[in-house]
Amino acid sequence: MSTIHVTDRAARWYKEELNLNDGDSIRFFARYSSGGGLHPGFSLGIAVEEPRHPAEQIEASGIHFFMEDHDYWYLKGHELHVDVVDEGQDIEYRYTEV
């Protein structure tokens, strides 16, 4: 079972906002941040790039979403849920414990 869940609405949002085509890939990664995400001092970043050593990957609305093996510690013990909020204006990342 996947620990990354992206709604079709969210995938379409990424396609529009980042000018993506079917078959393109988005990498989720842990980045240093003054804000707090799942872990203090880190938040979730994204990059449009192809997977090299994915620990987890899924497809939604023609876009591949993945997290590389070296960043997967960020999700350990959690699932990532990605959806659209604010009437389609922004993306929301929610984490649930598994």
Stockholm file with secondary structure:
# STOCKHOLM 1.0

chainA/1-98         MSTIHVTDRAARWYKEELNLNDGDSIRFFARYSSGGGLHPGFSLGIAVEEPRHPAEQIEASGIHFFMEDHDYWYLKGHELHVDVVDEGQDIEYRYTEV
#=GR chainA/1-98 SS CCSEEECHHHHHHHHHHHTCCTTCEEEEEEEEEEEESSSEEEEEEEEECCCSSEEEEEEETTEEEEEEGGGGGGGTTEEEEEEEETTTTEEEEEEEEC
#=GC SS_cons        CCSEEECHHHHHHHHHHHTCCTTCEEEEEEEEEEEESSSEEEEEEEEECCCSSEEEEEEETTEEEEEEGGGGGGGTTEEEEEEEETTTTEEEEEEEEC
//
